Structures are given as C-alpha cells and as structure tokens.
Amino acid sequence: MDRPGKGTPARRPKASRLLLAAFLLASAGSLVRAVNGYTNCVLTPNLNEFRRLASTLGVSLHGPNNDRSSKLVEVTSHLRGPTLVSKGPVDAICDGKVTMICNASGGAKRCGSQGDILAGTIATFIAWTLSFLDAARQSSEVVILPEINPMVLASYGGPQLTSSYAMVLASYVSAAQHAVP
C-alpha cells in the first residue's frame, strides 16, 4: 500500500503479507477499510482495541451469544479475510472459520512491549510457515499439508512462545530478586 488507509484489495499484490500491531488499531475506521477482504493480514488487538474494532463494524458485545469466541468469529467475518489474534488472559486466534485458543501460562500481567514481541514473533512464524508450505508444494516427496489457514497456524505460535518466555523471565527475575542480600 502506498499510504495507510488508502489500500484496496485490488491494489494489493497477492503475495504481500501484512501484520498490524495493536497500536495501529486506534483509528479502527481507516483500518477496516485498509484490511477488509485481505487474507494475508494479521491484526493483534488487545481487549480494548477489540472492543473499538467490534464497535466500528457494528458488532455488539452485549446480549445473547456474548462469549468471546462467537464475537471474535463475528468480527472476523465482517472483515472478510484478516486473521485476528485477540490478546487477553487467554489469547484467541480466528480467521472467521477457525478459532484457536492459546491458554499457555504467562506472567500475571503482560510487560511493556510484549505486544511488539508478539507481533515480531508472529511475523517470524508466518515467514517460516509460508516458506515450509512453498517448499512442500514444490517437493517431489509426498507431504501432507494442513488444511488450515497458514495465517492462523503461524499466529498460534506467537502467543504460545511469548507466554512461555514471559513465564521463564518472571521466574528468573524472581530468583534474582531473592538472591540479592
């Protein structure tokens, strides 16, 4: 895309991948126009950003079927393509068809910039997943490929890794604090 908010599905190269970290979700209206129908896109909203995004799309977070998974499916269905990694106490990944829950134990509270680490980790897993799938398709060997959106599959690894790392880091910091006289 040349300018933020000006991209349309017709102007995007098919091979382009886009990962939008949470801070870009502040202007949800522009974002919705930019990513609508874009299947090679991953959004990483926290709970407040998810509420803003749902509101922009006209999805009510109140009333019947108010569970997070059904609302996540509804929001991603309205976007018609992007995968959402909804961050919270339990992270949920959804493309409108498949929802995966990552309930890996992490720290009691996310540290500053953990969302940036998550976005970078997801971008890395997307590159690895797509590279593997391209190589498997070109291979003369029989390879059974998953029938899941590669953006969802790759996005699951991000919260899994960052939560596990946060737990290890919290243990290290706690041990270091207790070791100081």
C-alpha positions in Angstrom: 0.0 0.0 0.0 1.3 3.4 -0.8 -0.4 5.3 2.1 -2.0 4.0 5.2 -5.8 3.6 4.8 -5.7 4.0 1.0 -5.1 0.4 0.1 -7.8 -1.6 -1.5 -7.8 -5.4 -2.2 -7.5 -4.6 -6.0 -4.3 -2.6 -5.4 -2.5 -5.1 -3.1 -0.1 -7.6 -4.6 -1.3 -11.1 -3.9 1.9 -12.2 -2.2 2.0 -9.3 0.2 1.8 -10.2 3.9 0.7 -7.6 6.5 0.9 -7.8 10.3 -0.5 -4.9 12.1 0.5 -4.4 15.7 -2.1 -3.2 18.2 -1.3 0.5 18.3 -2.4 0.8 14.7 -5.9 -0.2 15.7 -6.5 3.3 17.3 -8.2 4.5 14.1 -10.4 1.5 13.6 -12.4 3.0 10.7 -9.4 3.6 8.5 -8.0 0.2 9.4 -11.2 -1.6 8.5 -11.2 0.0 5.0 -7.5 -0.9 4.6 -7.7 -4.6 5.6 -11.2 -5.6 4.5 -11.0 -8.8 2.5 -7.2 -9.1 2.9 -6.5 -12.7 3.8 -2.7 -12.2 4.1 -3.2 -9.9 7.1 -3.0 -10.5 10.9 -4.3 -8.0 13.4 -3.2 -8.2 17.1 -5.8 -6.2 19.2 -5.9 -6.2 23.0 -9.3 -6.3 24.6 -10.0 -2.6 24.4 -8.8 -2.4 20.8 -11.0 -5.4 20.0 -14.0 -3.5 21.5 -13.3 -0.5 19.3 -12.9 -2.7 16.3 -16.2 -4.5 17.0 -18.0 -1.2 17.6 -16.7 0.2 14.2 -18.0 -2.9 12.5 -21.4 -2.7 14.3 -20.8 -5.9 16.3 -22.5 -5.6 19.7 -20.5 -7.2 22.5 -23.7 -7.4 24.6 -26.7 -9.7 24.5 -27.1 -13.4 23.6 -24.1 -15.3 22.5 -21.8 -12.9 24.3 -18.9 -15.3 24.6 -15.6 -14.1 23.3 -15.2 -16.8 20.7 -18.5 -16.1 19.0 -17.8 -12.3 19.0 -14.4 -13.0 17.5 -15.9 -15.1 14.7 -18.5 -12.3 14.1 -15.8 -9.6 13.9 -13.5 -11.6 11.6 -16.5 -12.5 9.4 -17.3 -8.8 9.0 -13.6 -8.2 8.0 -13.8 -11.0 5.4 -10.2 -12.1 5.4 -7.8 -10.9 8.1 -6.8 -13.2 11.0 -7.2 -11.7 14.4 -5.0 -12.5 17.4 -7.2 -11.2 20.3 -4.9 -10.7 23.2 -6.1 -11.2 26.8 -5.8 -13.6 29.7 -6.2 -16.3 27.1 -5.3 -15.4 23.6 -7.7 -16.3 20.8 -6.8 -16.6 17.1 -9.5 -16.5 14.5 -9.9 -16.1 10.7 -13.8 -16.3 10.7 -13.7 -20.0 10.1 -11.3 -21.5 12.6 -10.7 -20.3 16.1 -7.7 -21.5 18.1 -7.2 -20.7 21.8 -3.8 -20.3 23.3 -4.0 -20.6 27.1 -0.3 -21.0 27.7 0.6 -19.8 31.2 2.4 -16.5 31.1 3.1 -13.8 33.6 0.3 -12.4 35.8 0.4 -9.2 33.7 1.9 -8.5 30.3 5.0 -6.4 30.4 5.5 -3.3 28.3 6.3 -4.0 24.7 5.3 -7.7 25.0 2.7 -6.9 22.2 5.6 -5.8 20.0 7.5 -9.0 20.7 4.3 -10.9 20.0 3.9 -9.2 16.6 7.5 -9.8 15.7 7.2 -13.5 16.7 4.0 -13.9 14.6 5.7 -12.3 11.6 8.6 -14.8 12.0 6.3 -17.8 12.3 4.3 -16.5 9.2 7.6 -16.4 7.2 8.6 -19.9 8.3 5.2 -21.3 7.7 4.9 -19.9 4.2 8.4 -20.9 3.4 7.7 -24.5 4.5 4.4 -24.7 2.6 6.1 -23.3 -0.6 8.9 -25.9 -0.3 6.4 -28.7 0.4 4.4 -27.8 -2.6 7.5 -27.9 -4.8 8.8 -31.1 -3.4 8.7 -34.4 -5.2 8.1 -36.1 -1.9 4.5 -36.7 -0.6 3.9 -34.1 2.1 0.6 -33.9 3.9 -0.2 -30.2 4.2 -2.6 -28.9 6.9 -5.9 -27.7 5.7 -5.8 -24.6 7.9 -5.2 -21.0 7.0 -1.4 -20.6 7.3 -2.0 -17.2 9.0 -4.0 -18.9 11.8 -1.4 -21.7 12.1 1.5 -19.3 12.2 -0.3 -16.9 14.6 -0.8 -19.6 17.2 2.9 -19.9 17.7 3.3 -16.2 18.7 1.2 -16.2 21.9 2.5 -19.7 22.7 6.1 -18.6 22.6 5.7 -15.2 24.2 3.7 -16.6 27.1 6.2 -19.3 27.7 9.1 -16.8 27.6 7.3 -14.4 30.0 6.9 -17.3 32.5 10.6 -18.1 32.2 11.6 -14.4 32.5 9.3 -13.9 35.6 11.0 -16.9 37.3 14.4 -15.6 36.5 13.6 -12.1 37.8 12.0 -13.6 41.0 15.1 -15.7 41.6 17.4 -12.8 41.0 15.4 -10.6 43.5 15.6 -13.3 46.2 19.4 -13.7 45.6 20.2 -10.1 46.4 21.1 -9.6 50.1 
